[in-house]
């Protein structure tokens, strides 16, 4: 099985479209998006509509959930979250249609899939606690504990800033990082279970 995984989009429609086009040009039909779809400017509606049009499997990110709740919890968020993030959530609330806000609110934080006889957990963060972000610096013992939650074959994790892949026993944990990395490159994570050991790598879209 080969699948593509796309990280935080944050309303960047042009980069999202370019990456989806590149993935589909490679003949990859399974695409997962790990959350944080809409934040900031007016691209959020187009991002959500494109995701639905292309049959991407979505996960609710922490920022998606906070954006949906922003109007009711603005005062609380302003006390504990960065001002720039709160401003971006306020902008997303202004631009997103009520239908798309509802869509974000209804997304699952953890989604379990069965494909090609494999058990796959897709989550934004850790399987047991989606608000806790796993990354390449997370201790192996934490991955081993997370593996015990459901004993999946593959765990796809969102929320980390950069791509990572870690093996815990027979379970591969892999995260795509953000749609656009620190170098300004758009890309996606390519996961293959065609051969042992399974592989995960970051693919830059030119």
TAJOVEN-V705230 format. One record per residue. RES is the residue in one small letter. PSI is psi in radians with two decimals (999 if undefined). BURIAL is I if it has 16 or more other ideal C-beta (glycine too) atoms within 10 Angstrom, else O. Layout:
# TAJOVEN-V705230
res | psi | burial
RES | PSI | BURIAL
RES | PSI | BURIAL
This chain:
# TAJOVEN-V705230
res | psi | burial
x | 2.40 | O
x | 2.30 | O
x | 2.72 | I
x | 2.50 | I
x | 2.27 | I
x | 2.31 | I
x | -2.74 | I
x | 2.12 | I
x | -0.75 | I
x | 0.86 | I
x | 0.20 | I
x | 1.44 | I
x | -0.78 | I
x | -0.77 | O
x | -0.68 | I
x | -0.80 | I
x | -0.74 | O
x | -0.71 | I
x | -0.76 | I
x | -0.72 | I
x | -0.73 | O
x | -0.71 | I
x | -0.81 | I
x | -0.56 | O
x | -0.44 | O
x | -0.04 | O
x | 0.37 | O
x | 2.16 | I
x | -0.27 | O
x | 2.03 | I
x | 2.21 | I
x | 2.45 | I
x | 2.24 | I
x | 0.36 | I
x | 3.05 | I
x | 1.07 | I
x | -0.84 | I
x | 2.13 | I
x | 2.33 | I
x | -2.16 | I
x | -2.84 | O
x | 0.17 | O
x | -0.16 | I
x | -0.75 | I
x | -0.76 | I
x | -0.64 | I
x | -0.84 | I
x | -0.73 | I
x | -0.66 | O
x | -0.71 | I
x | -0.76 | I
x | -0.70 | O
x | -0.64 | O
x | 0.08 | O
x | 0.72 | O
x | 2.49 | I
x | 1.97 | I
x | 2.67 | I
x | 2.53 | I
x | 2.19 | I
x | 2.88 | I
x | -0.74 | I
x | -0.54 | I
x | -0.85 | I
x | -0.74 | I
x | -0.64 | I
x | -0.74 | I
x | -0.65 | I
x | -0.01 | O
x | -0.80 | I
x | -0.67 | O
x | -0.47 | O
x | 0.39 | O
x | -0.79 | O
x | -0.75 | O
x | -0.77 | O
x | -0.69 | I
x | -0.45 | O
x | -0.50 | O
x | -0.13 | O
x | 2.71 | O
x | 2.48 | O
x | -0.71 | O
x | -0.66 | O
x | -0.74 | I
x | -0.71 | I
x | -0.69 | O
x | -0.67 | I
x | -0.67 | I
x | -0.72 | I
x | -0.71 | I
x | -0.72 | I
x | -0.66 | I
x | -0.71 | O
x | -0.58 | O
x | 2.43 | I
x | 2.75 | O
x | -0.62 | O
x | -0.72 | O
x | -0.54 | I
x | -0.73 | I
x | -0.69 | O
x | -0.82 | I
x | -0.70 | I
x | -0.42 | O
x | -0.10 | O
x | 2.58 | I
x | 2.46 | O
x | -0.50 | I
x | 2.25 | I
x | 2.27 | I
x | 2.29 | O
x | 2.62 | I
x | 2.00 | O
x | 2.31 | O
x | 0.63 | O
x | 0.15 | O
x | 2.54 | O
x | 2.12 | O
x | 2.29 | I
x | 2.17 | I
x | 2.22 | I
x | 2.73 | I
x | 1.74 | I
x | -2.62 | I
x | 2.54 | I
x | -0.66 | I
x | -0.49 | O
x | 1.57 | O
x | -0.35 | I
x | -0.21 | O
x | 2.11 | O
x | 2.27 | I
x | 2.53 | I
x | -2.99 | I
x | -0.29 | O
x | -0.06 | O
x | 2.42 | I
x | 2.52 | O
x | -0.58 | O
x | -0.56 | O
x | -0.73 | I
x | -0.68 | I
x | -0.67 | O
x | -0.71 | O
x | -0.60 | I
x | -0.57 | I
x | -0.30 | O
x | -0.81 | O
x | -0.05 | O
x | 0.88 | O
x | 2.87 | I
x | -0.62 | I
x | 2.35 | I
x | 2.11 | I
x | 2.11 | I
x | 2.36 | I
x | -3.08 | I
x | -0.49 | I
x | 2.64 | I
x | -0.55 | O
x | 2.79 | O
x | 2.51 | I
x | 2.77 | I
x | 2.23 | I
x | 2.45 | I
x | 2.27 | O
x | 1.79 | I
x | -2.23 | O
x | 0.09 | O
x | 2.27 | I
x | 2.18 | I
x | 2.25 | I
x | 2.45 | I
x | 2.47 | I
x | -0.17 | I
x | -2.73 | I
x | 2.75 | I
x | -0.75 | I
x | 2.11 | I
x | -3.10 | I
x | -0.41 | O
x | 0.02 | O
x | 0.24 | O
x | 2.30 | O
x | 2.49 | I
x | -3.02 | I
x | 2.90 | I
x | 2.27 | I
x | 2.12 | I
x | 2.28 | I
x | 2.29 | O
x | 0.35 | I
x | -0.54 | O
x | 2.73 | O
x | 2.40 | O
x | 2.66 | O
x | 2.70 | I
x | 2.65 | O
x | 2.31 | I
x | 2.76 | O
x | 2.27 | I
x | 2.10 | O
x | 2.37 | O
x | 2.07 | I
x | 999 | O
